[in-house]
Protein backbone atom coordinates (compact mmCIF):
# COMPACT_ATOMS: atom_id res chain seq x y z
CA UNK A 1 0.00 0.00 0.00
CA UNK A 2 1.29 3.50 -0.79
CA UNK A 3 2.46 5.44 2.24
CA UNK A 4 -0.54 7.38 3.57
CA UNK A 5 -0.50 9.77 6.50
CA UNK A 6 -2.49 8.15 9.28
CA UNK A 7 -4.22 11.45 10.06
CA UNK A 8 -5.88 11.35 6.62
CA UNK A 9 -7.41 8.00 7.54
CA UNK A 10 -8.84 9.42 10.76
CA UNK A 11 -11.50 11.50 8.99
CA UNK A 12 -14.55 10.73 6.89
CA UNK A 13 -16.72 12.79 4.58
CA UNK A 14 -20.26 12.94 5.93
CA UNK A 15 -23.24 13.23 3.59
CA UNK A 16 -26.59 14.09 5.17
CA UNK A 17 -29.93 12.94 3.81
CA UNK A 18 -33.64 13.34 4.40
CA UNK A 19 -34.85 10.00 3.15
CA UNK A 20 -33.17 9.68 -0.25
CA UNK A 21 -32.85 13.43 -0.72
CA UNK A 22 -29.26 14.70 -0.28
CA UNK A 23 -28.85 17.75 1.94
CA UNK A 24 -25.30 18.73 2.91
CA UNK A 25 -21.74 17.49 3.22
CA UNK A 26 -19.50 17.87 6.24
CA UNK A 27 -16.54 16.29 8.02
CA UNK A 28 -16.26 13.82 10.87
CA UNK A 29 -13.45 11.89 12.53
CA UNK A 30 -13.05 8.70 14.50
CA UNK A 31 -12.48 8.49 18.23
CA UNK A 32 -11.92 5.29 20.19
CA UNK A 33 -12.50 4.87 23.88
CA UNK A 34 -11.88 1.47 25.39
CA UNK A 35 -13.55 -0.91 22.91
CA UNK A 36 -16.01 1.63 21.53
CA UNK A 37 -15.70 3.51 18.23
CA UNK A 38 -17.31 6.90 17.68
CA UNK A 39 -17.85 9.27 14.79
CA UNK A 40 -17.42 12.85 15.98
CA UNK A 41 -18.80 15.87 14.13
CA UNK A 42 -20.63 19.14 14.77
CA UNK A 43 -24.13 19.15 16.16
CA UNK A 44 -25.32 21.47 13.39
CA UNK A 45 -24.41 18.73 10.90
CA UNK A 46 -27.06 16.37 12.29
CA UNK A 47 -29.59 18.97 13.42
CA UNK A 48 -29.74 22.74 13.10
CA UNK A 49 -32.92 24.38 14.31
CA UNK A 50 -31.96 27.83 13.04
CA UNK A 51 -31.65 26.72 9.41
CA UNK A 52 -34.38 24.05 9.68
CA UNK A 53 -31.84 21.35 8.87
CA UNK A 54 -33.27 17.99 9.94
CA UNK A 55 -31.59 15.03 8.22
CA UNK A 56 -32.63 11.54 9.25
CA UNK A 57 -29.52 9.67 8.16
CA UNK A 58 -25.89 10.13 7.18
CA UNK A 59 -23.51 8.27 4.91
CA UNK A 60 -19.74 7.92 5.08
CA UNK A 61 -17.17 5.94 3.11
CA UNK A 62 -14.69 3.45 4.53
CA UNK A 63 -11.60 2.12 2.78
CA UNK A 64 -11.84 -1.66 2.55
CA UNK A 65 -8.67 -2.71 0.72
CA UNK A 66 -5.29 -1.76 2.24
CA UNK A 67 -3.64 -2.49 -1.11
CA UNK A 68 -6.06 -0.41 -3.19
CA UNK A 69 -7.28 2.85 -1.70
CA UNK A 70 -9.73 3.32 -4.57
CA UNK A 71 -11.92 0.59 -3.06
CA UNK A 72 -14.43 1.85 -0.51
CA UNK A 73 -17.81 0.94 0.89
CA UNK A 74 -20.52 3.31 2.07
CA UNK A 75 -21.98 3.01 5.54
CA UNK A 76 -25.43 4.46 6.14
CA UNK A 77 -26.31 5.44 9.71
CA UNK A 78 -29.86 6.28 10.78
CA UNK A 79 -29.87 9.29 13.08
CA UNK A 80 -33.00 8.30 14.98
CA UNK A 81 -34.19 5.11 16.67
CA UNK A 82 -37.88 5.10 17.51
CA UNK A 83 -37.88 8.91 17.23
CA UNK A 84 -34.95 9.25 19.65
CA UNK A 85 -31.70 10.80 18.39
CA UNK A 86 -28.80 8.35 18.43
CA UNK A 87 -26.10 10.96 18.93
CA UNK A 88 -24.79 12.14 22.29
CA UNK A 89 -24.61 15.88 22.91
CA UNK A 90 -23.79 18.05 25.90
CA UNK A 91 -24.43 21.45 27.42
CA UNK A 92 -22.20 23.84 29.31
CA UNK A 93 -22.79 27.14 31.06
CA UNK A 94 -23.42 28.86 27.71
CA UNK A 95 -25.84 26.29 26.31
CA UNK A 96 -25.61 23.42 23.83
CA UNK A 97 -22.11 22.47 22.69
CA UNK A 98 -21.81 22.20 18.91
CA UNK A 99 -20.17 18.77 19.04
CA UNK A 100 -21.78 15.31 19.00
CA UNK A 101 -20.56 11.74 19.16
CA UNK A 102 -22.23 8.85 17.33
CA UNK A 103 -21.26 5.34 18.33
CA UNK A 104 -20.42 3.20 15.30
CA UNK A 105 -21.37 -0.46 15.34
CA UNK A 106 -18.12 -2.27 14.59
CA UNK A 107 -20.11 -5.32 13.48
CA UNK A 108 -21.45 -3.26 10.58
CA UNK A 109 -17.94 -2.64 9.26
CA UNK A 110 -16.13 -5.00 6.88
CA UNK A 111 -13.28 -6.90 8.54
CA UNK A 112 -10.76 -5.25 6.22
CA UNK A 113 -11.86 -1.70 7.06
CA UNK A 114 -8.91 0.70 7.07
CA UNK A 115 -9.08 3.74 9.35
CA UNK A 116 -7.26 5.54 12.14
CA UNK A 117 -8.85 6.77 15.35
CA UNK A 118 -7.90 9.26 18.02
CA UNK A 119 -8.12 8.21 21.65
CA UNK A 120 -8.09 9.93 25.06
CA UNK A 121 -4.28 9.76 24.92
CA UNK A 122 -4.30 12.10 21.91
CA UNK A 123 -6.23 14.87 23.67
CA UNK A 124 -4.40 18.15 24.27
CA UNK A 125 -6.19 19.36 27.39
CA UNK A 126 -6.94 23.07 27.93
CA UNK A 127 -4.60 23.17 30.92
CA UNK A 128 -1.70 21.95 28.78
CA UNK A 129 0.24 24.89 27.39
CA UNK A 130 0.04 25.71 23.68
CA UNK A 131 1.51 29.01 22.58
CA UNK A 132 -0.36 31.54 20.49
CA UNK A 133 0.80 31.21 16.88
CA UNK A 134 1.48 27.47 17.18
CA UNK A 135 1.05 25.79 13.76
CA UNK A 136 -1.99 23.54 13.44
CA UNK A 137 -3.70 21.48 10.77
CA UNK A 138 -7.40 21.17 10.01
CA UNK A 139 -8.20 17.94 8.17
CA UNK A 140 -11.45 17.87 6.25
CA UNK A 141 -13.58 18.34 3.16
CA UNK A 142 -13.95 22.07 2.39
CA UNK A 143 -16.96 22.54 0.09
CA UNK A 144 -16.87 18.75 -0.21
CA UNK A 145 -13.55 18.95 -2.06
CA UNK A 146 -11.28 15.91 -1.73
CA UNK A 147 -9.33 13.33 -3.70
CA UNK A 148 -12.45 11.67 -5.04
CA UNK A 149 -10.49 8.79 -6.58
CA UNK A 150 -8.84 7.69 -3.33
CA UNK A 151 -11.50 9.20 -1.04
CA UNK A 152 -8.93 11.22 0.89
CA UNK A 153 -9.42 14.50 2.72
CA UNK A 154 -7.26 17.60 2.31
CA UNK A 155 -5.48 19.68 4.92
CA UNK A 156 -5.60 23.40 5.68
CA UNK A 157 -2.88 25.20 7.59
CA UNK A 158 -3.92 27.11 10.73
CA UNK A 159 -2.48 28.69 13.85
CA UNK A 160 -3.73 29.15 17.40
CA UNK A 161 -5.05 32.72 17.44
CA UNK A 162 -6.42 33.06 20.97
CA UNK A 163 -5.10 32.04 24.36
CA UNK A 164 -5.34 28.24 24.42
CA UNK A 165 -7.00 27.09 27.62
CA UNK A 166 -9.27 30.12 27.96
CA UNK A 167 -12.90 29.92 26.89
CA UNK A 168 -13.05 32.61 24.20
CA UNK A 169 -15.71 35.15 25.26
CA UNK A 170 -16.90 32.55 27.75
CA UNK A 171 -17.62 29.93 25.09
CA UNK A 172 -16.16 26.42 25.09
CA UNK A 173 -13.84 27.05 22.18
CA UNK A 174 -10.61 28.76 21.18
CA UNK A 175 -9.88 30.63 17.96
CA UNK A 176 -7.86 29.55 14.95
CA UNK A 177 -6.61 31.63 12.04
CA UNK A 178 -7.19 29.66 8.84
CA UNK A 179 -8.92 29.86 5.49
CA UNK A 180 -11.96 27.66 6.03
CA UNK A 181 -15.09 26.80 4.05
CA UNK A 182 -18.42 25.06 4.44
CA UNK A 183 -18.00 21.31 4.55
CA UNK A 184 -15.19 21.52 7.11
CA UNK A 185 -17.56 21.49 10.07
CA UNK A 186 -16.53 18.64 12.35
CA UNK A 187 -12.92 18.53 11.17
CA UNK A 188 -10.24 17.69 13.74
CA UNK A 189 -7.84 20.49 14.65
CA UNK A 190 -4.49 18.84 15.32
CA UNK A 191 -0.91 19.62 16.22
CA UNK A 192 2.09 17.49 15.40
CA UNK A 193 3.28 15.75 18.55
CA UNK A 194 6.63 17.00 19.79
CA UNK A 195 7.42 13.40 20.59
CA UNK A 196 6.50 11.85 17.25
CA UNK A 197 7.92 8.51 18.34
CA UNK A 198 5.77 8.27 21.45
CA UNK A 199 4.42 4.76 21.79
CA UNK A 200 1.37 6.09 23.60
CA UNK A 201 0.15 7.78 20.43
CA UNK A 202 0.70 4.70 18.29
CA UNK A 203 0.65 5.25 14.54
CA UNK A 204 -1.20 8.56 14.87
CA UNK A 205 1.49 11.01 16.14
CA UNK A 206 -0.84 14.00 16.40
CA UNK A 207 -2.37 15.79 19.36
CA UNK A 208 -6.08 16.59 19.08
CA UNK A 209 -6.77 20.14 20.28
CA UNK A 210 -10.26 20.80 19.03
CA UNK A 211 -13.06 20.38 16.54
CA UNK A 212 -13.64 23.01 13.86
CA UNK A 213 -17.16 24.38 14.09
CA UNK A 214 -17.67 27.64 12.21
CA UNK A 215 -16.12 30.82 10.90
CA UNK A 216 -16.45 33.87 13.13
CA UNK A 217 -17.11 37.36 11.87
CA UNK A 218 -18.21 40.68 13.33
CA UNK A 219 -21.59 42.21 12.68
CA UNK A 220 -20.08 45.67 12.34
CA UNK A 221 -17.93 44.71 9.35
CA UNK A 222 -18.60 46.71 6.19
CA UNK A 223 -19.37 44.03 3.61
CA UNK A 224 -17.90 46.16 0.82
CA UNK A 225 -14.93 47.76 2.58
CA UNK A 226 -13.74 45.09 5.01
CA UNK A 227 -12.56 41.55 4.39
CA UNK A 228 -13.84 38.73 6.55
CA UNK A 229 -11.81 38.14 9.72
CA UNK A 230 -10.68 34.68 8.69
CA UNK A 231 -11.02 33.46 12.28
CA UNK A 232 -12.71 30.24 13.31
CA UNK A 233 -14.17 28.54 16.37
CA UNK A 234 -12.62 25.26 17.49
CA UNK A 235 -14.35 23.56 20.40
CA UNK A 236 -11.96 22.11 22.96
CA UNK A 237 -11.53 18.41 22.32
CA UNK A 238 -11.79 17.44 25.99
CA UNK A 239 -15.59 17.57 25.53
CA UNK A 240 -15.17 14.11 23.97
CA UNK A 241 -14.52 12.64 27.40
CA UNK A 242 -18.05 13.69 28.38
CA UNK A 243 -19.68 12.67 25.12
CA UNK A 244 -18.14 9.19 25.16
CA UNK A 245 -18.64 8.41 28.85
CA UNK A 246 -20.93 5.49 29.55
C-alpha positions, 0 to 999 in steps of 0.5 A, a space after each residue: 500500500 502506498 504510504 498514507 498519512 495516518 491522520 488522513 485515515 482518521 477523517 470521513 466525509 459525511 453526507 446528510 440525507 432526508 430520506 433519499 434526498 441529499 442535503 449537505 456534506 461535512 466532516 467527521 473523525 473517529 475516536 476510540 474509547 476502550 472498545 467503543 468507536 465513535 464518529 465525531 462531528 458538529 451538532 449542526 451537521 445532524 440537526 440545526 434548528 436555526 436553518 431548519 436542517 433535519 436530516 434523518 440519516 448520514 452516509 460515510 465511506 470506509 476504505 476496505 482494501 489496504 492495497 487499493 485505496 480506490 476501493 471503498 464501501 458506504 456506511 449508512 447510519 440512521 440518526 433516529 431510533 424510535 424517534 430518539 436521536 442516536 447521537 450524544 450531545 452536551 451542554 455547558 454554562 453557555 448552552 448546547 455544545 456544537 459537538 456530537 458523538 455517534 457510536 459506530 457499530 463495529 459489526 457493521 464494518 467490513 473486517 478489512 476496514 482501514 481507518 485511524 482513530 484518536 483516543 483519550 491519549 491524543 487529547 491536548 487538554 486546555 490546561 496543557 500549554 500551547 503558545 499563540 501562533 502554534 502551527 496547526 492542521 485542520 483535516 477535512 472536506 472544504 466545500 466537499 472537495 477531496 481526492 475523489 479517486 482515493 477518497 482522501 481528505 485535504 489539509 488546511 494550515 492554521 495557527 492558534 489565534 487566541 489564548 489556548 485554555 481560555 474559553 473565548 468570550 466565555 464559550 467552550 472554544 478557542 480561535 484559529 486563524 485559517 482559510 476555512 469553508 463550508 464542509 469543514 464542520 466537524 474537522 479535527 484540529 491537530 498539532 504534530 506531537 513534539 514526541 512523534 515517536 511516542 508509543 502512547 500515540 501509536 501510529 497517529 502522532 498527532 495531538 487533538 486540540 479541538 473540533 472546527 465548528 464555524 467561521 467567526 465574523 463581526 456584525 459591524 464589518 462593512 461588507 464592501 470595505 472590510 474583508 472577513 476576519 478569517 477566524 474560526 471557532 474550534 471547540 476544545 476536544 476534551 468535551 469528547 470525554 463527556 460525550 463518550 462516557 458510559 
